[in-house]
């Protein structure tokens, strides 16, 4: 049955895959101009379209003169109107829902989703899926694990009553594909309704263990999977018991899995219904899992992932930018399973997709209209996609079917070749001062606001990432000069800052950073450890001097140095005369 469902799904992807392949054999300029004409024509009678004269725009040049380049803040007044329930603001298509993404100046932003944007995603997701399954025959015949995201606020809506977030992650594909994918998942979408994170993690692991023929794991940040699989060693006994008995009780023996302590009465109905669905006893699998886990440990997995799921054919995950540093964490679990890098799939729209034979992910040229500002600092005029040259580094600006026009995505890419007429782009990182260890996307302006609200503006304090170590996962440290703390907060003995004060401040900062949806998710699933505060003896000048020495040593001109509240660089201890961490 699984093979038949997969066949039906991939067959539904083939028409758009064919259209994409044919488009790549046409001049890119014609393809992109056609996409822009389609967007302008469909949305000419919207509030935004009327304000910018879409009906009279007949060329790319006219469009660029009429519509300024802008990021989320430039679009916010229009998005707020749509979120309040006003129709026809940015798109002629009704807004189906809003999806959360990290913001630059604010904790998070809401991105509108429409039928047109769904179709635009399918124009590139379908070619990717068709290519994936046709090039990797080992994916056929077994289920897949597409990482599902727990709902931060189940049933959350905008002021206008529109839902926030998809009902399930397979809904990104829409229509028939979503229904077919839902029947091919090892971990069902109803797990998003988990009443707490421990329940979510436990039931995810139980579902995965019930699928020994798992073929594909698709996730975003590679650091997510080791953090999840560590739970195998925390719950080996209840997991094996539930496998043996065909139950879903979790560590508590008396009721359906509520390992985090939440009451079953508070859990959403879909969650409780899913737990009560008979799973089938697997006593042999329980013995196998117990035996395999007894031979490994969280500190030395010894390839146990490949023995638990011996038919796993592919890991799909981010491999570029900051994510590259987390890739080695997969290998202790899966030493030989091939890894395919994901393309650049932003919440706002698809930019690139991976395809076999391409030197890097391929521009999703049929899904949006793209422009590029050359250089990491945006010092040159805009270029359309057809003027890109190999080796160029540029920032992405896109016009989407979801109502974002000349939208600055804040992503930096490099051109590394072509797939027919479409450029292939390698993701280098985020524009400006952004730290993105595992998908949290912290922005300097957001951190500045947090520090200001805590009375730390102007003190020289700054946040920086720390690497994963034997002591725990990666996370963030706030380097704080002791002069920034009022005298009453300092310990009496020798003028030392009390550990309790630093711990309280760290916990408060962690909560503040958690207003960023993606940071909160990474913390809750264990990809990021807690924020820590590191006291540095002295005042703001001490921190500025240490930062200046490091940046100068890296070739930066002293006259141009800036010291934002967030540094994307790690390992500051030697530059601030601190002992090594740990």
N, C-alpha and C positions, 0 to 999 in steps of 0.2 A: 504493500500500500504506500509506503514512504516513497519508493521510486516513482510510482504513478503520480503522486502529489507533486514531487519535485519536477517531473516531466511537464505537468500542467503549468506549474509556475514558470519554468524556464521558457516554455512555449509562449506564454503570455508576454515574456520579455523580448522575444525575437523581433517583432515588428519594429519596436523603437531602437533595438540594437542595429537593425538594418538601416534605418533612417540615419542614425548617428554615423555609421561607417560610410554611407554615401555622402553625407555632408562633409566628412573629413577629406573627401576627394574633390571637393569643390573649392574655389578660392575662398579663403577665410573671410575676406571683406564682404563678399556676397552673403555668406551665412550670417555674419554679425549684423549687417545692415537689415537683413530680413527679420532677425530677432527684435531689433529696436523698432522697426516699423510695426511689428505685431503688438508690442507693448504699448506704443503710443496710440495706436488705433483703438485698442481695447479700452484704454483708460482716458480717452480724450474728454469724456463728459464727466469726469470726476472733479471734485473740488480742487485737487492738486493740478489735474490736467487743464482745467479752465484757467487757473491762476497763472499757469506757465505756457499757455497757448499751444497745447499739444496738437490741436486740430490743424494748425498752420505750419507745423514743423515737418519739413520734407527732406531733411538731410541730417547727417551726423553733426555737421558743423552748426546747423541751426539749433539742434538740440543742446549742444554744449554751450552755445551762447545764451539760451533761454533758461537753463537749469544750472544753478551753481553746485559745485561739489560740496558735500557735507556729510558728517557722520550722524550718529544717532541723535545727538542733541538738536541738530538742524531738522530732523524728522519728527522729533518728539511732539511738537504741538499738533501735528497731523495724526500721529499715532494715538495721542491722548483722546482726540475726537472720536476716532474709530473705536477705541476701548470703551468710551462712554456710550457706545451704541449707535452713533451716527453712521448712516450708510453712504456709500459712494464718496468717501473722503480721499483715499489713495488709490483704490481699485474699483472697477465696475463690479468685479466678483464680490459677493458678500464675504466678510471675514468669518471663517469657520471657528477659529480659536487663536489664542496667542501662545507663543512658546517663549520660555525664559532663556536669556543668555546673559553673560557677564557684561557689565557696563564699564566705561572708562572713568567717568567722574562719579558714578553712582554704583550701588551694589549690584544691581541687575537691571535688565531692560526687557521689554516685551516686544516680540517680533510677530507681526500679523501673518497668519497662514490662510491662504485662499485656495480655491480649486485650481486657479492658474499656476500658483506656486507649486502645488502638488504635481501638476502635469510637468512643470519644468524640472522638478526633481526626478520624476520618472524618465524623462528624456535622457538622463545620464545614469541613473541607478539601474535601469533595465539593461543597457549595454554592459555595465560593469558586471551584473549578476550573470548575464548570458556568457560573457567571456570567462568569468570565474569558473562556472560549472562545466563549460565545454573544454577548458584548458586543464582542469583538475578532476579527472574521473574518480579519484578517491573520495570526492565529496558526495557522490551518489549513494543512496541506499541507507542513509542513517540521518539522525536529527542534527540540528545545529543549536549552538548556544549564542544567541544575540543578546548581549548584556542589556537587561532591562533596568530602568531607573526608578527607584522608589519615589512615589509622589511626596513632595515636601508638605503639601497641604491638599489632601484629597478633596475634590469638589470645589477647588478655588476658582473664582470668577472675577472678571473685571467689574468696574462700577456700572458698566452697561449690561452686565449679566452674561458676557461671553466667557466660555471656558478657558482656563489657562492650563496648557499641557495636553498631550494626546492621551486617549484612554489606554493605549498600549503602544510600545515602541514599534511594533510591526505596522502601525497606522501610517508611518512615514512613507510606506510604499503605496498605500491607498488601494481602494477597490478590491478586485479579485486577488491581486497579489497579497494584500494584507490578510485576507481570509485563508489563503493557501499557506502562507508563512506561519500563521497562527497554529496550524495543524502540524507543522514541521519542527516546532521549537521543543527543545529539551526542557527549557525553563519557561513556563507559561506567563502570559502578560498579567494574570491576576496577582502575581507576586508583588506587583507595584503597590498593591493595596495593603501591604504588610503594616501592622500597627506599630512596629518598632524595628530598628535596624538589625537587632540580633535575630528576630524572627525571619526577616528578609534573608539574611546571610545563611541561616540554618536551612531554610527550605530551599534556597538556591542550591546549596551543596547536596541536599538530599535528592533533588530533581536530577542533578548532574550525575550522581552516583547511580541512579536508576537507568541511566542511558550509557551502558558500556560501549555501545556502537556509535558514540558521538563522533561526528566527522569534521565539524567546523566550529571554531570559537571566534566570534567577532566582537571586539571590544574597542574602546577608544584608547585610553592611556594604557600602556603595557604594565604599569605598576598596579593596576586594579586587580589583575588575576592572582599574583602571588599573595596580595593582602587578603583576598577572598579565600584562597586555598589553605592559608594558615589555619582557618577554622576547622579543617579536617582533623587536626590534632587536638583541638579543644573539645570536639564533640564526637570523637570516634565511637564511643560506646552507644550513645543514643542514636547516632546515624545508622550504625550496624543493626541495632534493635529495630528501628523503623523499616530498614530494608528487609530484614528477616520477616517481620510481621505484616508488611504492607500498610503500615500506619504512618501518621505524620504528627506524632505526639511531641517530638522534640525532647529536650532534657527533662521536662516534667512528665511524669507517667500518667497523670490523672486527667489531662485535658489536651485538646489540640494545641500544637506548638505555639507556646507563648514564652520562649526562652528569655526574652528581655524583661519579663515581669508584667507586661501589659495584660489587662483583663480581656478575655475573649469577647465579652459583651460590648467592648468599645471598638472591636475590629470591624472593618467594612464587610458587608454581606458577601461580596465577591471573594474576599479572602477566606471567610469561613466556609463558603460553599466549595471552594477549591480544596481546602484541607479535608473536607468530608468525602471527596470523590475517591472511591476505591482505587488504589494504585497497583495492587497485586503483590503478593509476597515474593521475595527473592532471597531465599535462605542461602543459596549457593553464592550469590553475589555478596551477601553480607560477610560470609566467611572469607571470600577473596579480598574484599576491601580491608577487613581487619588484618589479614595476613600481610598485605602490601604496606599498609600504614605502619605496622609494627617494625618493618625493615627500614623506615625512613624517619625523619624528624623535620620540624619546621626550619631548623638551622642547616640541615643537610637533606633536602628532599630526594636527592639521588635519583632523579629522573622518574619519580613515582607517578607523575602525571601521565607519562606515556604508557605506563603499565596499567593504570586505572582506565585509560581510554586508548587502547592499542590501535584503534582504527582512525584516530584523529589525523586528518590529512592537511590541515592548514590553520594557522593563526592569522587573523586579520586585525591589524592594530596600527596606531600611529607609529611611524619610524623616523620622522624628520623633526627638526627643531629640538626643543627641550626633551621631547619624548625619547630621543635617541639614547639619552643617558640611562633611561630605565629599561631598555631592551635586554641588557644582560641579566636582569632579574628573572626573566622567563626561562632562561636556559637550565638552571638547576631543576626545574620541573619538567621541561620539555626540551631535552638536549638536541633532538634531531628534527622536530616538526618544522616544516617550512613556514616562514613568516612573509606575509604580503603587506606592504605598507598601504595604509588607506590614503585616498586622495584628500584634498582640502574640502571638506563638507562642512560649511559654516551653518549655523542656525538660520542665517539670513538667506542662504542659497548655496548651491553647489558651485565650486570653482574648478576642481579637477577630480578625475577618477583614475584608478589604476587599470591599466590594460596590458595584457601580455604583449611583449615585443616592443613596448614603448620605453624609452630611456628613463622616464619619470612620469608621474601622473599627468594625464592629458587634460587640456582645458575643456571644460564643459561648455563648448561654444554654442550649442543649440539651446542652452538653458537660461542664459542671461546675456546682457550686453556688457562687455568688459572694456575698461580703460586701465591704463597703467601709468603711474608716475615714477619715472626712473630714479633710482637711488633710494637709499634707506631713509633719507631725510626729506625726500620730496622736493628737491631743489630744481627740478626741470619740469617743462610743460607735460601735459598728458599725452600719452600715445594710445591709439587704438590697438587692439590685439594683433592686427595684421602687420603692424610695424615693429613688433618685438623682434629682437635679434638674439642669437645664442650668446649666452654669458651675461646678459643684462640682469641686473637686480632691480626690482621694481615693487611698488606698493599697489595693491589691488583696489580698484574702484569698480563697483558693479551697479547695473540697473536691472531690477528683478521684476518678475511677474507678480510678486507679493507687495508691490507698492513702495519699494525703496529705489530712489532715483539718484544716480551718480553718488552712490553710497560708499563712503570710505570704510573699508573692512578692517583696516589696521593690520593686515597681514602682508608680510614681505616674502616674495618668491624670487627664484632665479630661473632663467630660461636655460634648459640643458639639452635641447634638441626638439625634434618634431615627430609627430605621428601623422603622416601624410601632411595635410596643410595646417593641422592644429598644433600649437606649441605645447611642449611638455615643461611643466613647472615644478621645481622642488621648493617645498616650504622651508624658509629659513627661520622664521620666528615672527613675533608680533612687533608692530611699529611702536616707537616711543619706548618708554620705560615700563616694561611689562614682564612679569615673572610667571612662567607657566610650566611648572614641574610635571604636572600630571593632569592638566585640563582645567586648573582652577582660575587661570587668567586674571591674576591680580594686576591692577593698574596703579601707577604712581599717584594719580590724582585722587583715587579712592582712598589710598593709604594716607595721603596728606589730610584728607577730611577726617579720617578716624583719629589721627594724632592730634589734630586741632581740637576735636571734640573732647579729647582727653587732657587738654591743657599742655600738650607737648610740642606745639608749633614753635619753631624758632630755637629749639633746644639742641638741634643737631642730631637728634635721634633718627635712626633709619632702620627699615626692615630689610632683611636679606634672607635668601633661601639657605638651608643647610642640607648637606648630603645625607642620604641614608647611611646607617652604620649598624654595627651589632647592637647598639643601644636602642635602635628604633628606626622607623621610616623617616623619609625626608620631611622637612617642615620649614618653619620660618622662625628666625630669631630677630628680636628687636634689640639693637645695640643702643643703649641709653647712657648718656653721661651722668655720673652721680650728682653733678651740680644741678641737674634738672629736677631732682627730687627735693621737695621742701624738707627743711631740717627735721620736722616732726616725724617724717617717714623714715629717717635714718636710724639704724640701730645705735644704741648707746655705746656699745663697746667699740672703741677705736674708730668711730665714724663709719662703720660698715653698714651698708644698706641691708635691712633684714630680708631674709629669704621669703618670709611670708608676704611682704609688700610686693616683691617681684613676682611671686606666684599669683597674687591677686590681680596685679596689672596684666600679667600674661593671660590669665583666664578671661579678663575683660576684653583684651584685644582679640582673643580667639573668637569670642562672641561677636565682636564688631565685624571681623573679617567674615564670619559666617553669614552675614547679610548678603554676601556674594553667593548666589545659588550654587555655583560650581565649586567654590571653596568648601562650602558646607557639605556637599556631596562627597568630596575627596576626604574630608575629615571623618565623616560618618562611616565610610567603608574601609577606613584604615590606610588609604594611600598616603595621607599626610598625617604626621604626628602633631601634637599640640604646639601652639605658639609658645616660645620661651623668651624671657627677657634676660639679656646679658648686660650687667652693669660694667661700665667703662669708667675708670677713675679719671676725673677731670671735667672739663666743660665742653661746649660745642666746638671750640677750636681744636681740641684734641682729636675729635672724630673727623673734622674737616681735614686736618693735617694727614691723618692716616689714610683717608680716602684719596686725597690728592697724591700722596706718594705712590699708591697703587696704580692710579690711573696714569700718572706720569711714567711709571715703569712700563706700562702697557703701550706707551707711545702717544698718549693724549697730550695736547698742548695745554699747558697750565692756564693760559689766558682764556681758554674756552671751556674750562671745567664747570660742570654743574653738579649739585649734590641733592638730588631729589629724595623724597621720603622713602622710596623703594629702590633698592639696588638689585639687579638681576644676577649679580656675581656672588659666588659662594666663598667660603674659607677666608673670612675677614680677620680671624684671630691673630695671625702674625703681623698684620698691618696695624692692628690696634693694641699691640703689645699684650695680648691675652694668651693664656695657656691653650693648648689644643683642646678641642671639645672632647667630651667623654669623661 
